[in-house]
Structure formats: structure tokens, C-alpha cells
Amino acid sequence: MQFGTSLPELVTSVTAAFKGNSDIAIGNIIGSNIFNILLIIGVSSLIKPITYNISYNTEMYVLIASTVVLALFPSIPPKNEMSRLNGLTYLLFYGAYLALLFNI
């Protein structure tokens, strides 16, 4: 799991959300993911090529589904707000992902 690498982003996002700075929370999450995907994977593959395993497809499907759900949230009432129900939905997605990962 990535608790060690994602913990600073989580703390920053939660703190920003409590202070009412939702733009910082969302920007932090999106920015750290873009950084991890583009820079870290790019530099790692320059050092040692990364072989693609067909089992990565499951993670790709989860990523696509999460992105679609996040894109739909602004059109679901309450509009232009990440409500507690939306947050609960993402927590349930994460729980399902962990269950899938560990074959529970």
C-alpha cells in the first residue's frame, strides 16, 4: 500500500478541506498524481525499463472508473460540491479496490 507516500497529500488535503480551501485539496490530489505518473514512472523507466504485466489492467479499470465517477459528481446534486455522500462513495470504491487487491 502507499500510505507512506500518500500520507503527506492526505494530511494536506484534509487540513485544507477543514479550513474551507477545497481548491487546494483538489489541486494537491490531482497534482501529486500527475507528478507520480509522469515524473516518477518516467525517471524509473529511464533507469530500468518497466515491463508491462497484464495484471495491471485491473488497476487501469479502477483508475478509469474512479475518473468517470469524479467527472460525474459535478452533475449530481448538490452541484459543484463534493458532498459527504460523494466522499463515502470514494471510500467505498477504495475499500472495494483493497478487497480486489488482496482477493478478499
C-alpha positions as CSV (number, residue, x, y, z in Angstrom):
1,M,0.0,0.0,0.0
2,Q,1.0,3.6,-0.5
3,F,0.3,5.0,2.9
4,G,3.9,6.3,3.3
5,T,4.0,8.2,0.0
6,S,0.4,9.4,0.1
7,L,0.2,10.4,3.7
8,P,1.5,14.0,3.2
9,E,-1.0,14.6,0.5
10,L,-3.8,13.2,2.6
11,V,-2.9,15.4,5.6
12,T,-2.6,18.5,3.4
13,S,-5.9,17.8,1.7
14,V,-7.8,17.1,4.9
15,T,-6.3,20.2,6.5
16,A,-7.3,22.3,3.5
17,A,-10.8,20.8,3.5
18,F,-11.3,21.6,7.2
19,K,-10.2,25.2,6.6
20,G,-12.6,25.6,3.6
21,N,-9.9,25.6,0.9
22,S,-11.3,22.9,-1.3
23,D,-9.3,24.2,-4.3
24,I,-6.1,23.4,-2.5
25,A,-7.3,19.9,-1.5
26,I,-8.4,19.0,-5.1
27,G,-5.3,20.6,-6.7
28,N,-3.0,18.7,-4.2
29,I,-4.5,15.4,-5.1
30,I,-4.5,15.9,-8.8
31,G,-1.0,17.5,-8.8
32,S,0.6,14.7,-6.8
33,N,-1.0,12.0,-9.0
34,I,0.2,13.7,-12.2
35,F,3.7,14.1,-10.7
36,N,3.8,10.4,-9.7
37,I,2.5,9.1,-13.0
38,L,4.7,11.3,-15.3
39,L,7.9,12.1,-13.5
40,I,8.4,9.1,-11.2
41,I,7.4,6.4,-13.7
42,G,9.4,8.3,-16.4
43,V,12.6,8.5,-14.4
44,S,12.2,4.9,-13.2
45,S,11.8,3.6,-16.7
46,L,14.9,5.5,-17.8
47,I,17.0,3.8,-15.2
48,K,15.5,0.4,-15.7
49,P,12.8,-0.4,-18.3
50,I,9.5,-1.3,-16.7
51,T,7.8,-4.4,-18.1
52,Y,4.1,-4.3,-18.5
53,N,2.1,-7.1,-16.9
54,I,-1.4,-8.0,-18.0
55,S,-2.4,-7.9,-14.3
56,Y,-2.0,-4.1,-14.4
57,N,-5.2,-3.9,-16.4
58,T,-7.3,-4.3,-13.3
59,E,-5.7,-1.2,-11.8
60,M,-6.3,0.6,-15.0
61,Y,-10.0,-0.2,-14.9
62,V,-10.2,1.0,-11.4
63,L,-8.5,4.2,-12.3
64,I,-10.8,4.8,-15.3
65,A,-13.9,4.0,-13.2
66,S,-12.8,6.4,-10.4
67,T,-12.1,9.2,-13.0
68,V,-15.6,8.7,-14.6
69,V,-17.2,8.9,-11.1
70,L,-15.3,12.0,-10.2
71,A,-16.2,13.6,-13.6
72,L,-19.9,12.8,-12.9
73,F,-20.0,14.3,-9.4
74,P,-20.4,17.9,-10.5
75,S,-23.6,17.0,-12.4
76,I,-25.1,15.1,-9.4
77,P,-26.9,17.2,-6.8
78,P,-25.6,19.0,-4.8
79,K,-23.9,20.6,-7.8
80,N,-20.4,22.0,-7.7
81,E,-19.8,20.4,-4.3
82,M,-18.1,17.3,-3.1
83,S,-20.6,16.2,-0.5
84,R,-20.2,13.7,2.3
85,L,-22.1,11.1,0.1
86,N,-19.6,11.6,-2.6
87,G,-16.8,11.1,-0.1
88,L,-18.4,8.0,1.2
89,T,-18.7,6.7,-2.4
90,Y,-15.0,7.2,-2.9
91,L,-14.2,5.4,0.4
92,L,-16.4,2.5,-0.7
93,F,-14.6,2.4,-4.0
94,Y,-11.3,2.3,-2.1
95,G,-12.5,-0.5,0.2
96,A,-13.6,-2.5,-2.9
97,Y,-10.3,-1.8,-4.5
98,L,-8.4,-3.1,-1.4
99,A,-10.6,-6.2,-1.3
100,L,-9.9,-6.8,-5.0
101,L,-6.2,-6.3,-4.5
102,F,-6.0,-8.7,-1.6
103,N,-8.5,-11.1,-3.1
104,I,-10.9,-10.9,-0.2
